[in-house]
Amino acid sequence: MNLREFKLERYFAEYEFKAQYLLSTSDCESMGLSELLALADVEGLELWNRLRLGYTQSQGHPLLREEIAGLYRGITAEDILVTVPEEGILIALSTVLQAGDHVIVIDPAYQSLYEIPRALNCSLAKWPLIRQDNRWTLDVDRLRSQINRKTKLIVINFPHNPTGFLPSQSELDALISLAREREIYLFSDEMYRLSEYDPDQRLKPVGSCYERGITLAGLSKSFGLPGLRMGWLMTKDRELLQALRSRKDYTTICSGAPDEILAFIALRAREQILAGNREIIKNNLAVARDFFAHYNRYFNWLPPQAGSVALAELTLNIPIERFCEIVLAKKNLLIAPGNVFELGGNFFRVGLGKKDFPHGLAKLGEYVQEFLV
């Protein structure tokens, strides 16, 4: 495959571990190994203490898959394939798609969600979120108009990165009905699921409620454990799952043994981990609202509806990428500009999941006070 440079990942690779302050990270607050092990129950500690560093089962440790299945209704361990999250995207899209297929992808999106179909020589259409005032909405009628006889796959991502948009369940149901009507596969990136501000607004996972649905999920975002590199694909289509398993034989083959047991421990302690991260997001949302209200001469704040990320807009007559360069140089503060998401306008991503978020926002405030006011 002829893949283009991954703009967001190259941007973070260059600056993330050099900058003192980060304002645009997408994951929630992480923890140390000892902190995670302190949350382990008796079974988890026994698995950890008896761990051997051999090969693991390709589909994933059976106990881990049982814990994952417990996150969903009507799903068993046999409906789960454990993967690295990014690997899951590659495996799923390259399994479902062939050259010449038509693919519709929500826009903006994490680059691999549309770059892999493009590299597979598929015909690509982007389905944009619509901005109305300072909110985001879906236009299902527009999606319907984009479907043609060659449409093989629709790719969605809710809660959405980078906007924090979350549709209603009825909107998602309409989308699923449209896909079912045309017998189109639906790939759903649900990496930010379980970080909803109101659990009653949590969407049903696509992989469990649509026969051609595939859910991607993992521990990197809502759990704040990206260092484990643990995720999964979930589908009730057993023939498709077998094809996904076969494709994984050409990537990682199996997961790391320590990663699987640590993921098992985290899932067993999920209520405590998720509650703590949701509290951090809640507090940071209040800080962000106050900050952008105070500096509304310079920024528009587009409040998220779920998840650990959102977009803000610079209203000054300066390109956002140049603004981010200046702030990095002056305040050692890393901000991800909209162009790394191939997003037009003067947007930048705001990451709400870390305890030190107020410090990063304070640095942005210092820059505004010193150079703009």
PyMOL commands that set and color helices and strands:
alter all, ss='L'
color gray80, all
select helices_A, chain A and resi 7-15+33-38+42-49+62-69+77-79+85-96+112-119+140-146+169-182+199-201+206-209+226-228+238-248+257-268+270-294+320-331+338-341+357-371
alter helices_A, ss='H'
color red, helices_A
select strands_A, chain A and resi 21-22+80-83+102-107+123-128+130-132+135-137+151-157+185-189+213-218+231-234+299-302+309-314+333-334+336-337+347-351
alter strands_A, ss='S'
color yellow, strands_A
deselect
rebuild
show_as cartoon
